[in-house]
Amino acid sequence: MGARDVGLPATVPSAGELPAEVTIWEVGARDGLQNEQSVVPLEVKLEFLGRLADAGLTVLEATSFVHPKWVPQLADAEALLAKLDRRDGARYPVLVPNERGLDRALAAGVGEIAVFGSATQTFAERNLNSGLTEQFALFEPVVGRARAEGLPVRAYLSMCFGDPWEGPVPAAQVVDAGRRLLDLGCFQLSLGDTIGVATAGQVERLIAAFADAGVPASALAVHFHDTYGQALANTLTALRCGVSTVDSSAGGLGGCPYAESATGNLATEDLVWALDGLGVRTGVDLDALVATSAWMAGCLGRPSPSRVVRALAG
Amino acid sequence: MGARDVGLPATVPSAGELPAEVTIWEVGARDGLQNEQSVVPLEVKLEFLGRLADAGLTVLEATSFVHPKWVPQLADAEALLAKLDRRDGARYPVLVPNERGLDRALAAGVGEIAVFGSATQTFAERNLNSGLTEQFALFEPVVGRARAEGLPVRAYLSMCFGDPWEGPVPAAQVVDAGRRLLDLGCFQLSLGDTIGVATAGQVERLIAAFADAGVPASALAVHFHDTYGQALANTLTALRCGVSTVDSSAGGLGGCPYAESATGNLATEDLVWALDGLGVRTGVDLDALVATSAWMAGCLGRPSPSRVVRALAG
């Protein structure tokens, strides 16, 4: 399997037009649950993943092999993968931070992984204990070994727009880091607005900067957080720039509506509402998804941050 | 003063481009507070309006002359206008439902009014005790007398995209109702998505339908509710279609973050965050606005639904 040949659309839409179809990369079970205060029981996670697949989601990031000391919410990764009822046609990538994580993922028999890099020096230091330049030496053996085992590898890139310590992040710096991850053999680069500060013009400019550097929008995905209410607007902007894979989290998991600073992911339901209205295919049954997120909100003991879930299941 | 010559931009941007400047029609003190459960004391309202003007907002819908039986939250309209400290360069339109309301507004010395119509039969019956066709006979003397007194009149049109009883609303029906309001002499038509269901394609199509009927985007404003999380994305879409007046509510007033179905207005802060990032001028000092909404949230005893307010003032 060659690089960048997983999950790409057959055709790239012309500038300004929406794609006919969008692949939703559902991160609720991983990025969502790892940022929830409560640790969700294994059986609930398994039911959650099953219901998400039944609702039509086909890419379900299942868990993470980050050390349990850092992410106790996902300490049950091996048990989850052992018991996971994989649905036909669905993919279950897992997050892998390093070679130790890859060893665990391979032992668990995963079919696809994702690595995560940083677009800034400070976050590379804090999140990876590495550096903006040095981080690629960490990823090289992970991606190389995974590819040698036949696993497609996605790359996340954090802090692509703003960084809490460094402020606005220069597009050239993001493009350089992103290209290095793709050059290692990752098939797709997910551009993360980790602190949710981006606005639509920045999104357009960054995607254009990647195109200028030879990275087509079809190799990119977007990953927006709704901290400043911009996630959906930014996502639709990216779609009009040729991106057709969007990360989102069922029910907006990962951001608590009662927290002083809500930093959740774009809610999958709010995205699907928009795309349904725009006639863009996602394959998702919104009613089944809303019911799933309402059930999960009940398990978590608090309302969903998704506006659509609150409107339809309230 | 001729029709449609208040608050319009000097130039209309070409299709797809954002305007250089956006006029924010701040509805927090009227549409926001009339939908809050608590009745806010007069002194708090006066301080709110003063702080909003100090933050740079120049169109502040101040109150409503709907009968206090229907909107007890704004029963103090006369007292508010008597005590209001009007800032230079700011406009303070008030909502007027009928001739009795106009009498009260004129007696209170208002300089500008707004009327509100319905794009659907059912809502005309329920909200106006009239009908889709019959409602214009109610507005004609209100607009005529106000114009004769030299007052500019704005028109709101509710349920322009979806109606809870009738479902999707045909664009031709919305255009017909909107044109009749403009033909009465209203200078601007604010297209309301009262139940927050619209998506971006509908917004484009409705604005195009108005253009086909001879109503330019410069005569339109947009008024989105965030019930399904679409308000900002829809607003940016409208701006790219040539609209340059946007209704929003400071702090997202009018929608409670704890309610099962949050139906608030687009938060002015979330709009300003987007427009600041896009380099579109609004004249608003975001920090001053966030401080005002945080203070008002304290008066109301609950967090602001605005994501920006929660992020910056949390």
Boltz contact constraints between the chains, C-beta under 6 A:
constraints:
  - contact:
      token1: [A, 199]
      token2: [B, 274]
      max_distance: 6.0
  - contact:
      token1: [A, 199]
      token2: [B, 277]
      max_distance: 6.0
  - contact:
      token1: [A, 199]
      token2: [B, 278]
      max_distance: 6.0
  - contact:
      token1: [A, 201]
      token2: [B, 278]
      max_distance: 6.0
  - contact:
      token1: [A, 227]
      token2: [B, 311]
      max_distance: 6.0
  - contact:
      token1: [A, 228]
      token2: [B, 273]
      max_distance: 6.0
  - contact:
      token1: [A, 228]
      token2: [B, 307]
      max_distance: 6.0
  - contact:
      token1: [A, 228]
      token2: [B, 308]
      max_distance: 6.0
  - contact:
      token1: [A, 228]
      token2: [B, 311]
      max_distance: 6.0
  - contact:
      token1: [A, 229]
      token2: [B, 232]
      max_distance: 6.0
  - contact:
      token1: [A, 229]
      token2: [B, 270]
      max_distance: 6.0
  - contact:
      token1: [A, 229]
      token2: [B, 307]
      max_distance: 6.0
  - contact:
      token1: [A, 232]
      token2: [B, 229]
      max_distance: 6.0
  - contact:
      token1: [A, 232]
      token2: [B, 233]
      max_distance: 6.0
  - contact:
      token1: [A, 233]
      token2: [B, 232]
      max_distance: 6.0
  - contact:
      token1: [A, 233]
      token2: [B, 233]
      max_distance: 6.0
  - contact:
      token1: [A, 233]
      token2: [B, 236]
      max_distance: 6.0
  - contact:
      token1: [A, 236]
      token2: [B, 233]
      max_distance: 6.0
  - contact:
      token1: [A, 260]
      token2: [B, 314]
      max_distance: 6.0
  - contact:
      token1: [A, 261]
      token2: [B, 310]
      max_distance: 6.0
  - contact:
      token1: [A, 261]
      token2: [B, 311]
      max_distance: 6.0
  - contact:
      token1: [A, 261]
      token2: [B, 314]
      max_distance: 6.0
  - contact:
      token1: [A, 262]
      token2: [B, 310]
      max_distance: 6.0
  - contact:
      token1: [A, 270]
      token2: [B, 229]
      max_distance: 6.0
  - contact:
      token1: [A, 273]
      token2: [B, 228]
      max_distance: 6.0
  - contact:
      token1: [A, 274]
      token2: [B, 199]
      max_distance: 6.0
  - contact:
      token1: [A, 277]
      token2: [B, 199]
      max_distance: 6.0
  - contact:
      token1: [A, 278]
      token2: [B, 199]
      max_distance: 6.0
  - contact:
      token1: [A, 278]
      token2: [B, 201]
      max_distance: 6.0
  - contact:
      token1: [A, 307]
      token2: [B, 228]
      max_distance: 6.0
  - contact:
      token1: [A, 307]
      token2: [B, 229]
      max_distance: 6.0
  - contact:
      token1: [A, 308]
      token2: [B, 228]
      max_distance: 6.0
  - contact:
      token1: [A, 310]
      token2: [B, 261]
      max_distance: 6.0
  - contact:
      token1: [A, 310]
      token2: [B, 262]
      max_distance: 6.0
  - contact:
      token1: [A, 311]
      token2: [B, 227]
      max_distance: 6.0
  - contact:
      token1: [A, 311]
      token2: [B, 228]
      max_distance: 6.0
  - contact:
      token1: [A, 311]
      token2: [B, 261]
      max_distance: 6.0
  - contact:
      token1: [A, 314]
      token2: [B, 260]
      max_distance: 6.0
  - contact:
      token1: [A, 314]
      token2: [B, 261]
      max_distance: 6.0
